[in-house]
Amino acid sequence: MSKALKEVFSYFFKLGFVAFGGPAAHVAMMQDDLVEKKKWLSSQEFLDYMGATNLIPGPNSTEMTMHCGYHRAGVKGLFIGGISFIFPAVLITLLVAIFFESISDIPWIIPIIKGIKAAVISFILGAIYKLGKKAIKNYVHIILALFVICLAFFGINEVVLILGAGLMAIVLRTATKRDKLAAFTGLLPLMFFLKTNYTHLKLFIIFLKVGLVLFGSGYVLFAYLDGELIQGTEWLSHPDLIEAIAIGQLTPGPVLSTATFIGYKVGGITGAILATAGIFLPSFFYVWILNGFVHKMRKSTILSIFLESVNVAAVAVMVVVTLLMAKSILIDWQTIAIFAISTFVYFYFKGINTLYIIIGGAVLGGLFGLF
């Protein structure tokens, strides 16, 4: 192994064990270490890669490890960087999943888990608020968001809604004024027609498909999985999805490592491996293929229009999924109280680490369980 590859492996493997705080924190760590301290790449090159990751599906911070690994050590560096960063999170998540499943039915643990689930709803709302402020820039975006919310309540598949919104925006932007109404109404039956039943699809294929089309924040993953694994196959429930979100916040590395937890819950060790491989595999090939086109991608008007609309639709779908999760989690005075307290703390103490919210929910759940 070359010196550059060893450097890539060493840095990203260590980062995978300590990278708490979500994608923004991961990127900040890389910028400080790789640009300011190690001088692997310039600030402009780092920004170019950030722009590229925002224009392609997949987890942004994980794809940044791949871009930086590629920049430092070529194609081998791309794969070594990505795998080194992902592996610690996946390993820790799998161990947590095994432990969590072994204790989740113990009577005195149940109120604690209920408290954690109620607390998680609070920072999902926070994520929706922050993403919404960033994504919705004009009245067209507001109309699009409301339109997607309505369709989501009718049970239209999340993948279809999110990608359909992006394609619709491109059609409306490039069509003449006279053709815009026809384009819009023409896409309505298409969205309903594309609704697909995934009951018989294998776990790997489901996560591979999600990995291929996952735009936006890691939280958007749960909007996709609502359609695939709850509404579609019915392998999961909304409380299961909340558990996965909590585990994602408790473990370091990419949020998408929660696919490991979900895979284990659905199909044991084999399911964990398949889900993890499926969700991350597309990112390696996206970065590999598109790394040389970074500068052109940042200047593409069509890609920018598509991405803006996809982000709006993703937030809209998250609203619906969160309401459905809240309906199944906030079922008694204890969970409602924990949710209310957690929401106040999250929004009042701006920037608070979500780990503290989860711990607080667990403590309150345990205390309320005594009553």
C-alpha positions in Angstrom: 0.0 0.0 0.0 1.4 3.4 -1.0 2.0 6.2 1.5 -0.9 8.2 0.2 -3.3 5.2 0.6 -2.1 4.6 4.2 -2.7 8.3 5.0 -6.2 8.0 3.6 -7.0 4.8 5.5 -5.6 6.1 8.7 -7.4 9.4 8.7 -10.8 8.3 7.7 -10.8 5.1 9.8 -10.1 7.3 12.9 -12.7 9.8 11.8 -15.3 7.0 11.5 -15.0 6.4 15.3 -15.2 10.0 16.4 -17.5 11.7 13.8 -20.5 12.5 16.0 -22.9 15.4 15.2 -24.1 14.6 11.7 -22.9 15.6 8.2 -22.3 19.3 8.9 -20.0 18.3 11.8 -18.2 15.7 9.7 -17.6 18.2 6.9 -16.3 20.8 9.3 -13.8 18.2 10.7 -12.6 17.3 7.2 -12.3 21.0 6.2 -10.2 21.8 9.3 -8.0 18.7 9.1 -7.5 18.2 5.3 -7.5 21.8 4.1 -6.1 23.8 7.0 -3.8 21.3 8.7 -2.8 18.5 6.3 -3.0 20.6 3.1 -4.3 17.7 1.0 -6.4 20.1 -1.1 -7.2 23.8 -1.3 -10.3 25.5 0.0 -11.7 26.0 -3.5 -11.2 22.3 -4.3 -13.0 21.4 -1.1 -15.9 23.7 -1.9 -16.1 22.3 -5.4 -16.4 18.8 -4.0 -19.1 20.0 -1.6 -21.0 21.5 -4.5 -20.8 18.2 -6.4 -22.0 16.1 -3.5 -25.1 18.4 -3.2 -26.0 17.7 -6.8 -25.9 13.9 -6.6 -27.8 11.3 -4.5 -26.2 9.8 -1.4 -24.9 10.9 2.0 -23.0 14.1 1.6 -20.3 13.7 4.3 -19.6 10.1 3.2 -19.2 11.2 -0.4 -16.9 13.9 0.7 -14.6 11.3 2.2 -14.6 9.6 -1.2 -13.8 12.8 -3.1 -11.0 13.7 -0.7 -9.6 10.1 -0.8 -9.8 10.2 -4.7 -8.0 13.6 -4.6 -5.2 12.3 -2.4 -4.7 8.7 -3.7 -6.7 8.2 -6.9 -9.4 5.6 -7.5 -8.1 3.3 -4.7 -8.2 6.3 -2.4 -11.8 6.8 -3.2 -12.8 3.3 -2.1 -10.4 3.1 0.8 -11.6 6.5 2.1 -15.2 5.7 1.9 -15.0 2.2 3.3 -12.7 3.3 6.1 -15.2 6.0 7.2 -18.2 3.8 6.9 -16.9 0.6 8.6 -16.6 1.9 12.2 -20.1 3.3 12.2 -21.6 0.1 10.7 -19.7 -2.1 13.2 -20.9 0.0 16.1 -24.4 0.2 14.8 -24.6 -3.5 14.4 -23.4 -4.1 17.9 -25.9 -1.6 19.3 -28.7 -3.3 17.2 -27.9 -6.7 18.6 -27.8 -5.3 22.2 -30.9 -3.2 21.7 -33.0 -6.1 20.3 -31.9 -8.2 23.3 -33.2 -5.8 25.9 -36.1 -4.1 24.2 -38.7 -6.5 25.7 -37.5 -6.2 29.3 -40.4 -4.5 31.2 -38.5 -1.7 33.0 -36.7 -0.9 29.7 -39.9 -0.3 27.7 -40.8 3.1 29.3 -37.2 4.2 28.6 -37.5 3.3 25.0 -40.8 5.0 24.7 -39.2 8.1 26.2 -36.4 8.0 23.6 -38.9 7.6 20.7 -40.9 10.6 22.0 -37.8 12.8 22.3 -36.6 11.9 18.8 -39.8 13.4 17.2 -38.6 16.8 18.6 -35.4 17.0 16.7 -36.9 15.6 13.5 -39.2 18.6 13.7 -36.1 20.7 14.1 -34.5 19.1 11.0 -37.7 19.8 9.0 -37.7 23.4 10.1 -34.0 24.0 9.2 -34.2 22.1 5.9 -37.5 23.9 5.0 -36.0 27.3 5.6 -33.1 26.5 3.3 -35.1 24.7 0.6 -38.2 26.8 0.2 -37.1 30.0 -1.5 -40.2 31.3 -3.3 -44.0 30.8 -3.7 -43.5 28.1 -6.4 -41.6 26.0 -3.8 -44.5 26.5 -1.3 -47.1 25.4 -3.9 -44.9 22.4 -4.8 -44.5 21.5 -1.1 -48.2 21.6 -0.5 -48.9 19.5 -3.6 -46.4 16.8 -2.5 -47.9 16.8 1.0 -51.3 16.2 -0.4 -50.1 13.3 -2.6 -48.1 11.8 0.2 -51.3 11.6 2.3 -52.9 9.7 -0.5 -50.1 7.1 -0.1 -48.1 7.9 -3.3 -44.6 6.3 -3.0 -42.0 8.7 -1.6 -39.4 7.9 -4.3 -41.9 8.8 -7.0 -42.9 12.0 -5.3 -39.4 13.3 -4.7 -38.0 12.4 -8.1 -41.2 13.4 -9.8 -41.0 16.9 -8.3 -37.5 17.3 -9.7 -38.5 16.2 -13.2 -41.6 18.3 -13.1 -39.6 21.4 -12.2 -37.3 20.8 -15.2 -40.2 20.4 -17.5 -42.0 23.5 -16.2 -38.7 25.5 -16.4 -37.9 24.5 -20.0 -41.4 24.3 -21.4 -43.1 27.3 -23.0 -45.8 29.1 -20.9 -48.6 27.5 -23.0 -47.2 24.0 -22.4 -46.6 24.3 -18.6 -50.2 23.5 -17.5 -50.2 20.5 -19.9 -46.9 19.3 -18.5 -48.0 19.7 -14.9 -51.4 17.9 -15.4 -49.7 15.2 -17.5 -47.4 14.3 -14.7 -50.3 13.8 -12.2 -51.5 10.4 -13.6 -47.9 9.4 -14.2 -47.2 9.8 -10.4 -50.2 7.5 -9.6 -49.3 5.1 -12.3 -45.7 4.7 -11.0 -46.9 3.6 -7.5 -45.3 0.2 -7.0 -45.8 -2.6 -4.6 -42.5 -3.7 -3.3 -43.7 -6.6 -1.2 -41.6 -9.2 -2.9 -38.4 -7.2 -3.4 -35.4 -8.4 -1.6 -33.9 -6.2 1.2 -30.8 -5.5 -0.8 -32.7 -4.2 -3.8 -34.8 -1.9 -1.7 -31.8 -0.3 -0.1 -29.9 -0.2 -3.4 -32.8 1.7 -5.0 -33.0 4.1 -2.1 -29.2 4.6 -2.3 -29.5 5.4 -6.0 -32.1 8.2 -5.5 -31.5 9.5 -2.0 -31.2 13.3 -2.2 -31.0 15.6 0.7 -30.2 15.2 4.4 -29.7 11.8 6.1 -33.1 12.4 7.7 -34.7 12.1 4.3 -33.7 8.4 4.4 -36.6 7.8 6.8 -39.1 9.4 4.4 -37.9 7.0 1.7 -38.1 4.0 4.0 -41.6 4.9 5.1 -42.7 4.2 1.6 -40.5 1.2 1.0 -40.6 -0.8 4.2 -43.7 0.5 6.1 -46.3 1.3 3.4 -44.9 -1.1 0.9 -43.6 -4.4 2.4 -44.9 -3.7 5.9 -41.7 -5.1 7.3 -41.3 -2.2 9.7 -43.6 0.0 11.8 -43.3 3.7 12.5 -41.9 3.0 16.0 -39.3 0.8 14.4 -38.3 3.8 12.2 -38.0 6.0 15.3 -35.7 3.5 16.9 -33.5 3.6 13.9 -33.3 7.4 14.0 -32.3 7.3 17.7 -29.6 4.7 17.0 -28.3 6.9 14.2 -27.8 9.8 16.6 -26.2 7.6 19.3 -23.5 6.2 16.9 -20.7 8.1 15.1 -20.2 8.3 11.4 -22.8 8.6 8.6 -26.5 8.7 9.6 -27.1 6.2 6.8 -25.5 3.5 8.9 -28.9 3.2 10.5 -29.6 1.0 7.4 -27.5 -1.5 9.3 -29.9 -1.4 12.3 -32.9 -1.7 10.1 -31.4 -4.5 8.1 -30.6 -6.4 11.3 -34.1 -5.8 12.6 -35.7 -7.2 9.4 -33.2 -9.9 8.5 -30.6 -10.5 11.2 -26.8 -10.3 10.4 -27.4 -11.1 6.7 -30.0 -8.4 6.5 -27.7 -5.9 8.1 -24.9 -6.6 5.6 -27.3 -6.4 2.6 -29.0 -3.2 3.7 -25.6 -1.6 4.4 -24.1 -2.6 1.0 -27.2 -1.5 -0.8 -27.5 1.9 0.7 -23.8 2.9 0.3 -22.8 1.1 -2.9 -24.3 3.7 -5.3 -22.3 6.6 -3.7 -19.0 4.9 -4.6 -19.9 4.8 -8.3 -21.5 8.2 -8.4 -18.3 9.8 -7.1 -16.0 7.6 -9.2 -17.9 8.5 -12.4 -18.6 12.1 -11.7 -15.4 13.3 -10.0 -14.0 14.6 -13.2 -17.1 16.7 -14.0 -17.2 18.6 -10.7 -16.7 22.0 -12.2 -19.3 21.5 -14.9 -21.9 20.1 -12.5 -21.7 23.2 -10.3 -22.6 25.4 -13.3 -25.5 23.3 -14.5 -28.8 25.2 -14.4 -30.8 22.1 -15.0 -29.2 20.2 -12.2 -29.7 23.1 -9.8 -33.4 23.3 -10.7 -33.8 19.6 -10.2 -32.0 19.6 -6.9 -33.9 22.6 -5.5 -37.3 20.9 -6.3 -36.1 17.6 -5.0 -35.1 19.2 -1.7 -38.5 20.9 -1.4 -40.3 17.6 -2.1 -38.1 15.7 0.4 -39.0 18.2 3.2 -42.7 17.9 2.3 -42.6 14.1 2.5 -40.7 14.3 5.8 -43.6 16.4 7.2 -46.1 13.7 6.4 -43.9 10.8 7.6 -43.2 12.7 10.9 -47.0 13.2 11.5 -47.5 9.5 11.0 -44.7 8.6 13.3 -45.9 11.0 16.0 -49.4 9.5 15.7 -48.0 6.1 16.6 -45.5 7.3 19.3 -47.4 10.0 21.2 -50.1 7.8 22.7 -50.3 8.7 26.3 -49.6 11.6 28.7 -46.0 10.4 29.4 -44.9 10.4 25.7 -46.7 13.7 25.0 -45.0 15.4 28.0 -41.6 14.1 27.0 -42.1 15.3 23.4 -43.2 18.7 24.6 -40.2 19.1 27.0 -37.8 17.8 24.4 -39.1 20.2 21.7 -38.8 23.2 24.1 -35.2 22.2 25.0 -34.2 21.6 21.4 -35.5 25.0 20.1 -34.7 27.0 23.2 -31.1 25.8 23.6 -30.1 26.3 19.9 -27.3 24.0 18.7 -27.8 21.5 21.5 -26.4 18.0 20.6 -29.2 15.6 19.8 -27.5 13.0 22.0 -28.5 15.0 25.0 -32.1 15.1 23.8 -32.1 11.3 23.5 -30.5 10.9 27.0 -33.1 13.3 28.4 -35.9 11.3 26.8 -34.6 8.1 28.3 -34.3 9.6 31.8 -37.8 11.1 31.6 -39.2 7.8 30.2 -37.7 5.9 33.1 -39.0 8.4 35.7 -42.5 8.5 34.2 -42.5 4.8 34.1 -42.4 4.7 37.9 -45.9 6.2 37.8 
